[in-house]
């Protein structure tokens, strides 16, 4: 089991399953109560990253993992700016722009 989860054999497909399960658990926690919202959000973002990792292992290309990580970071920054949503989305867009420019350097 540990060999496959670490990436051997069907590790990529297990990561897709784990990521989907984490997103489902995260959404349930986010909708349960305000106190569990942040924990559910963090779990859902980790699920997005697991799905990206799974696609990367299946395809042998790390671009899927980088894209998923950037999407999760975008939503995390947007949550940080939740008091003023426009600030959060601006910071998230700035993060995506920096990572996009960095991919060309």
C-alpha positions, 0 to 999 in steps of 0.5 A: 500500500505505501509503495503505491501511495508513494507513486509506484504502480497505481500511485497516480490513480490513488492520488486522484481518488484521495484528492477527490475524497479530500475535496468532498470532505472539505466541502462537507466541513465548509458547509457544516459550520463557520468554525469548521470552514477554514479546516474544510477549505484547507482540506479541499485545497490539499485535495486540489493539489493531490489531484494535480499530483495524480495527473502529474504521476500518470502523465509523467509531466509536472505541469499539472501539479504546478497548475493545481498548486497555483489554483489552490494558492489563488483560492487561499489568497482570496480567502485571506482577503475575505474581509475585502474580497477585491483585495483577495482576488487582486492578490490571487491574480497577482500570484498567478501572474508572477508564477506565469511570468516565472515559468518563462524565466 
